[in-house]
Amino acid sequence: MGIAERRAREKAGIRQEILDAARELFVKEGYEATSIRKIAHKAEYSPGTIYLYFEDKQAVLEALGDEMFRRLDQRMQAIEQDSWGDPLVRLRRGLRVYIEFGLEHPHHYCLVFMLPPEQLSRPMDPLKLQNAMASFQHLVVMVQSCMQAGSIPVGDPQEISQALWAGAHGITSLLIAKCGFPFIEQGRLIDRVLETLIEGIRNK
């Protein structure tokens, strides 16, 4: 291994240690209560070292979001590329994967999608959450496949995809927040929401 490669690995390792420390603090103490100094202490680096890798606390948050959605993107891509079967069934699977992924990573989901804008120093930069956008694009492709197969009426795939995503996000955020509401069994509720979403766009 050459010197340049070793240094690159060391830098990647330090960056990951910073992200791991920040993730734990964001979950335990909340985004607003976490500071760069706290992240530095947790990661056992100086605050100056943190700033060598990240502009500010929000940049750390955006990196964590991108890291999480990279995994979601891989799952959504696998479903999109599965060419067998009814494309409407594939679309439903994609929506379910999204919901289940959010429930598997509730703290990360809250940080990216449910954090009040006033807690951020600036608007979230979509370019720094490219994997989140890629995940959504897989949904758009699945919607287009349904149109091409005649399973749903031809229309604006962005509009339909955003409406479906809004429904999926709604149930995901509600189940994460709980809100004290006496929900029915989680799997049944998700099935009912998905059926409602799919039937709402299906060709009659």
C-alpha positions as YAML, in Angstrom:
chain: A
units: angstrom
residues:
- id: 1
  name: MET
  ca: [0.00, 0.00, 0.00]
- id: 2
  name: GLY
  ca: [1.40, 3.38, -1.01]
- id: 3
  name: ILE
  ca: [1.63, 6.45, 1.22]
- id: 4
  name: ALA
  ca: [-1.17, 8.28, -0.61]
- id: 5
  name: GLU
  ca: [-3.52, 5.30, -0.29]
- id: 6
  name: ARG
  ca: [-2.68, 4.91, 3.41]
- id: 7
  name: ARG
  ca: [-3.39, 8.56, 4.06]
- id: 8
  name: ALA
  ca: [-6.67, 8.37, 2.18]
- id: 9
  name: ARG
  ca: [-7.75, 5.41, 4.31]
- id: 10
  name: GLU
  ca: [-6.73, 7.22, 7.48]
- id: 11
  name: LYS
  ca: [-8.78, 10.27, 6.48]
- id: 12
  name: ALA
  ca: [-11.77, 8.10, 5.62]
- id: 13
  name: GLY
  ca: [-11.43, 6.37, 8.98]
- id: 14
  name: ILE
  ca: [-11.34, 9.65, 10.90]
- id: 15
  name: ARG
  ca: [-14.33, 10.97, 8.96]
- id: 16
  name: GLN
  ca: [-16.31, 7.83, 9.79]
- id: 17
  name: GLU
  ca: [-15.38, 8.07, 13.47]
- id: 18
  name: ILE
  ca: [-16.68, 11.64, 13.51]
- id: 19
  name: LEU
  ca: [-19.94, 10.56, 11.86]
- id: 20
  name: ASP
  ca: [-20.37, 7.64, 14.27]
- id: 21
  name: ALA
  ca: [-19.87, 9.96, 17.26]
- id: 22
  name: ALA
  ca: [-22.28, 12.56, 15.87]
- id: 23
  name: ARG
  ca: [-24.92, 9.93, 15.09]
- id: 24
  name: GLU
  ca: [-24.86, 8.68, 18.66]
- id: 25
  name: LEU
  ca: [-25.08, 12.20, 20.10]
- id: 26
  name: PHE
  ca: [-27.86, 13.29, 17.74]
- id: 27
  name: VAL
  ca: [-29.91, 10.27, 18.80]
- id: 28
  name: LYS
  ca: [-29.15, 10.57, 22.53]
- id: 29
  name: GLU
  ca: [-29.18, 14.34, 23.06]
- id: 30
  name: GLY
  ca: [-30.96, 15.69, 19.98]
- id: 31
  name: TYR
  ca: [-29.63, 17.73, 17.10]
- id: 32
  name: GLU
  ca: [-30.08, 21.12, 18.73]
- id: 33
  name: ALA
  ca: [-28.28, 20.14, 21.96]
- id: 34
  name: THR
  ca: [-25.32, 18.64, 20.12]
- id: 35
  name: SER
  ca: [-22.38, 20.91, 19.33]
- id: 36
  name: ILE
  ca: [-19.20, 20.48, 17.33]
- id: 37
  name: ARG
  ca: [-17.32, 20.54, 20.64]
- id: 38
  name: LYS
  ca: [-19.42, 17.65, 21.95]
- id: 39
  name: ILE
  ca: [-18.88, 15.70, 18.75]
- id: 40
  name: ALA
  ca: [-15.14, 16.33, 19.00]
- id: 41
  name: HIS
  ca: [-15.07, 15.15, 22.62]
- id: 42
  name: LYS
  ca: [-17.06, 12.03, 21.79]
- id: 43
  name: ALA
  ca: [-14.83, 11.18, 18.83]
- id: 44
  name: GLU
  ca: [-11.70, 12.05, 20.85]
- id: 45
  name: TYR
  ca: [-10.50, 14.68, 18.39]
- id: 46
  name: SER
  ca: [-10.09, 18.42, 18.68]
- id: 47
  name: PRO
  ca: [-12.85, 20.71, 17.34]
- id: 48
  name: GLY
  ca: [-10.31, 21.91, 14.78]
- id: 49
  name: THR
  ca: [-10.03, 18.38, 13.42]
- id: 50
  name: ILE
  ca: [-13.81, 18.19, 12.98]
- id: 51
  name: TYR
  ca: [-13.74, 21.40, 10.93]
- id: 52
  name: LEU
  ca: [-11.13, 19.89, 8.63]
- id: 53
  name: TYR
  ca: [-13.79, 17.40, 7.52]
- id: 54
  name: PHE
  ca: [-17.06, 19.28, 7.96]
- id: 55
  name: GLU
  ca: [-18.00, 22.93, 7.55]
- id: 56
  name: ASP
  ca: [-20.39, 22.88, 10.51]
- id: 57
  name: LYS
  ca: [-22.83, 20.70, 12.46]
- id: 58
  name: GLN
  ca: [-25.36, 20.79, 9.65]
- id: 59
  name: ALA
  ca: [-22.77, 19.43, 7.22]
- id: 60
  name: VAL
  ca: [-22.36, 16.47, 9.59]
- id: 61
  name: LEU
  ca: [-26.13, 15.97, 9.57]
- id: 62
  name: GLU
  ca: [-26.25, 16.07, 5.78]
- id: 63
  name: ALA
  ca: [-23.44, 13.51, 5.57]
- id: 64
  name: LEU
  ca: [-25.32, 11.20, 7.94]
- id: 65
  name: GLY
  ca: [-28.45, 11.57, 5.85]
- id: 66
  name: ASP
  ca: [-26.55, 10.78, 2.67]
- id: 67
  name: GLU
  ca: [-25.01, 7.74, 4.33]
- id: 68
  name: MET
  ca: [-28.42, 6.42, 5.38]
- id: 69
  name: PHE
  ca: [-30.07, 7.02, 2.02]
- id: 70
  name: ARG
  ca: [-27.24, 5.29, 0.21]
- id: 71
  name: ARG
  ca: [-28.49, 2.08, 1.77]
- id: 72
  name: LEU
  ca: [-32.09, 2.88, 0.89]
- id: 73
  name: ASP
  ca: [-31.05, 3.67, -2.67]
- id: 74
  name: GLN
  ca: [-29.54, 0.20, -2.99]
- id: 75
  name: ARG
  ca: [-32.78, -1.44, -1.86]
- id: 76
  name: MET
  ca: [-34.95, 0.68, -4.12]
- id: 77
  name: GLN
  ca: [-32.66, 0.07, -7.08]
- id: 78
  name: ALA
  ca: [-32.93, -3.69, -6.61]
- id: 79
  name: ILE
  ca: [-36.73, -3.48, -6.73]
- id: 80
  name: GLU
  ca: [-36.77, -1.15, -9.74]
- id: 81
  name: GLN
  ca: [-34.46, -3.45, -11.71]
- id: 82
  name: ASP
  ca: [-36.58, -6.52, -10.98]
- id: 83
  name: SER
  ca: [-38.30, -6.83, -14.36]
- id: 84
  name: TRP
  ca: [-40.51, -9.79, -13.44]
- id: 85
  name: GLY
  ca: [-44.16, -9.51, -12.54]
- id: 86
  name: ASP
  ca: [-46.76, -6.78, -12.37]
- id: 87
  name: PRO
  ca: [-45.16, -3.30, -12.23]
- id: 88
  name: LEU
  ca: [-47.92, -2.20, -9.85]
- id: 89
  name: VAL
  ca: [-46.84, -4.92, -7.43]
- id: 90
  name: ARG
  ca: [-43.27, -3.70, -7.81]
- id: 91
  name: LEU
  ca: [-44.37, -0.14, -7.03]
- id: 92
  name: ARG
  ca: [-46.14, -1.33, -3.90]
- id: 93
  name: ARG
  ca: [-43.00, -3.20, -2.82]
- id: 94
  name: GLY
  ca: [-40.95, -0.06, -3.31]
- id: 95
  name: LEU
  ca: [-43.29, 1.98, -1.10]
- id: 96
  name: ARG
  ca: [-43.22, -0.71, 1.58]
- id: 97
  name: VAL
  ca: [-39.42, -0.85, 1.53]
- id: 98
  name: TYR
  ca: [-39.33, 2.92, 2.01]
- id: 99
  name: ILE
  ca: [-41.69, 2.78, 5.00]
- id: 100
  name: GLU
  ca: [-39.90, -0.16, 6.60]
- id: 101
  name: PHE
  ca: [-36.52, 1.49, 6.08]
- id: 102
  name: GLY
  ca: [-37.69, 4.64, 7.85]
- id: 103
  name: LEU
  ca: [-39.02, 2.57, 10.76]
- id: 104
  name: GLU
  ca: [-35.73, 0.67, 10.95]
- id: 105
  name: HIS
  ca: [-33.82, 3.98, 11.19]
- id: 106
  name: PRO
  ca: [-36.24, 6.25, 13.08]
- id: 107
  name: HIS
  ca: [-33.68, 8.69, 14.50]
- id: 108
  name: HIS
  ca: [-31.96, 9.21, 11.17]
- id: 109
  name: TYR
  ca: [-35.32, 9.60, 9.44]
- id: 110
  name: CYS
  ca: [-36.36, 12.25, 11.95]
- id: 111
  name: LEU
  ca: [-33.10, 14.14, 11.50]
- id: 112
  name: VAL
  ca: [-33.45, 14.29, 7.73]
- id: 113
  name: PHE
  ca: [-37.22, 14.68, 7.26]
- id: 114
  name: MET
  ca: [-38.75, 15.85, 10.52]
- id: 115
  name: LEU
  ca: [-36.25, 18.32, 11.97]
- id: 116
  name: PRO
  ca: [-37.81, 21.82, 12.25]
- id: 117
  name: PRO
  ca: [-36.22, 24.20, 9.70]
- id: 118
  name: GLU
  ca: [-35.55, 26.79, 12.41]
- id: 119
  name: GLN
  ca: [-33.03, 24.42, 13.98]
- id: 120
  name: LEU
  ca: [-30.93, 24.48, 10.82]
- id: 121
  name: SER
  ca: [-28.43, 27.19, 10.00]
- id: 122
  name: ARG
  ca: [-29.46, 27.11, 6.33]
- id: 123
  name: PRO
  ca: [-31.83, 25.18, 4.05]
- id: 124
  name: MET
  ca: [-30.86, 21.55, 3.49]
- id: 125
  name: ASP
  ca: [-28.86, 21.28, 0.27]
- id: 126
  name: PRO
  ca: [-30.43, 18.59, -1.97]
- id: 127
  name: LEU
  ca: [-27.07, 18.12, -3.70]
- id: 128
  name: LYS
  ca: [-25.64, 16.92, -0.39]
- id: 129
  name: LEU
  ca: [-28.43, 14.35, -0.11]
- id: 130
  name: GLN
  ca: [-28.00, 12.89, -3.56]
- id: 131
  name: ASN
  ca: [-28.81, 9.36, -2.46]
- id: 132
  name: ALA
  ca: [-32.16, 10.53, -1.09]
- id: 133
  name: MET
  ca: [-32.94, 12.03, -4.47]
- id: 134
  name: ALA
  ca: [-31.75, 8.86, -6.19]
- id: 135
  name: SER
  ca: [-34.12, 6.81, -4.03]
- id: 136
  name: PHE
  ca: [-36.99, 9.03, -5.08]
- id: 137
  name: GLN
  ca: [-35.99, 8.72, -8.74]
- id: 138
  name: HIS
  ca: [-36.37, 4.93, -8.49]
- id: 139
  name: LEU
  ca: [-39.95, 5.57, -7.39]
- id: 140
  name: VAL
  ca: [-40.49, 7.80, -10.43]
- id: 141
  name: VAL
  ca: [-39.18, 5.06, -12.75]
- id: 142
  name: MET
  ca: [-41.52, 2.52, -11.15]
- id: 143
  name: VAL
  ca: [-44.46, 4.88, -11.68]
- id: 144
  name: GLN
  ca: [-43.46, 5.32, -15.33]
- id: 145
  name: SER
  ca: [-43.32, 1.54, -15.74]
- id: 146
  name: CYS
  ca: [-46.87, 1.28, -14.42]
- id: 147
  name: MET
  ca: [-47.99, 3.89, -16.95]
- id: 148
  name: GLN
  ca: [-46.30, 2.06, -19.80]
- id: 149
  name: ALA
  ca: [-47.96, -1.21, -18.76]
- id: 150
  name: GLY
  ca: [-51.36, 0.46, -18.60]
- id: 151
  name: SER
  ca: [-51.69, -0.28, -14.89]
- id: 152
  name: ILE
  ca: [-52.27, 3.40, -14.05]
- id: 153
  name: PRO
  ca: [-53.45, 6.32, -16.20]
- id: 154
  name: VAL
  ca: [-50.81, 8.23, -18.11]
- id: 155
  name: GLY
  ca: [-50.03, 11.48, -16.34]
- id: 156
  name: ASP
  ca: [-47.24, 13.47, -14.71]
- id: 157
  name: PRO
  ca: [-44.94, 10.86, -13.10]
- id: 158
  name: GLN
  ca: [-43.43, 13.48, -10.80]
- id: 159
  name: GLU
  ca: [-46.83, 14.50, -9.49]
- id: 160
  name: ILE
  ca: [-47.94, 10.93, -8.89]
- id: 161
  name: SER
  ca: [-44.60, 9.95, -7.32]
- id: 162
  name: GLN
  ca: [-44.64, 12.92, -4.98]
- id: 163
  name: ALA
  ca: [-48.21, 12.12, -3.93]
- id: 164
  name: LEU
  ca: [-47.25, 8.50, -3.23]
- id: 165
  name: TRP
  ca: [-44.16, 9.60, -1.34]
- id: 166
  name: ALA
  ca: [-46.26, 12.01, 0.73]
- id: 167
  name: GLY
  ca: [-48.51, 9.13, 1.76]
- id: 168
  name: ALA
  ca: [-45.57, 6.86, 2.57]
- id: 169
  name: HIS
  ca: [-43.86, 9.62, 4.54]
- id: 170
  name: GLY
  ca: [-47.07, 10.31, 6.42]
- id: 171
  name: ILE
  ca: [-47.46, 6.80, 7.81]
- id: 172
  name: THR
  ca: [-43.70, 6.52, 8.45]
- id: 173
  name: SER
  ca: [-43.52, 9.75, 10.44]
- id: 174
  name: LEU
  ca: [-46.73, 8.96, 12.37]
- id: 175
  name: LEU
  ca: [-45.49, 5.52, 13.40]
- id: 176
  name: ILE
  ca: [-42.15, 7.00, 14.47]
- id: 177
  name: ALA
  ca: [-43.74, 9.84, 16.45]
- id: 178
  name: LYS
  ca: [-46.57, 7.62, 17.80]
- id: 179
  name: CYS
  ca: [-48.42, 10.76, 19.04]
- id: 180
  name: GLY
  ca: [-50.20, 8.67, 21.68]
- id: 181
  name: PHE
  ca: [-52.73, 7.51, 19.09]
- id: 182
  name: PRO
  ca: [-54.08, 3.96, 19.56]
- id: 183
  name: PHE
  ca: [-52.91, 2.61, 16.21]
- id: 184
  name: ILE
  ca: [-53.96, -0.85, 15.09]
- id: 185
  name: GLU
  ca: [-51.28, -3.49, 14.54]
- id: 186
  name: GLN
  ca: [-48.48, -1.85, 12.55]
- id: 187
  name: GLY
  ca: [-48.36, -4.33, 9.68]
- id: 188
  name: ARG
  ca: [-52.12, -4.12, 9.12]
- id: 189
  name: LEU
  ca: [-52.03, -0.34, 9.11]
- id: 190
  name: ILE
  ca: [-49.16, -0.21, 6.59]
- id: 191
  name: ASP
  ca: [-51.02, -2.71, 4.35]
- id: 192
  name: ARG
  ca: [-54.16, -0.57, 4.46]
- id: 193
  name: VAL
  ca: [-52.25, 2.63, 3.64]
- id: 194
  name: LEU
  ca: [-50.48, 0.96, 0.72]
- id: 195
  name: GLU
  ca: [-53.75, -0.47, -0.60]
- id: 196
  name: THR
  ca: [-55.34, 2.98, -0.40]
- id: 197
  name: LEU
  ca: [-52.42, 4.60, -2.23]
- id: 198
  name: ILE
  ca: [-52.26, 1.98, -4.98]
- id: 199
  name: GLU
  ca: [-56.01, 1.78, -5.51]
- id: 200
  name: GLY
  ca: [-56.11, 5.56, -5.73]
- id: 201
  name: ILE
  ca: [-53.97, 5.54, -8.89]
- id: 202
  name: ARG
  ca: [-54.92, 2.19, -10.45]
- id: 203
  name: ASN
  ca: [-56.70, 2.14, -13.81]
- id: 204
  name: LYS
  ca: [-60.34, 1.39, -13.10]
...
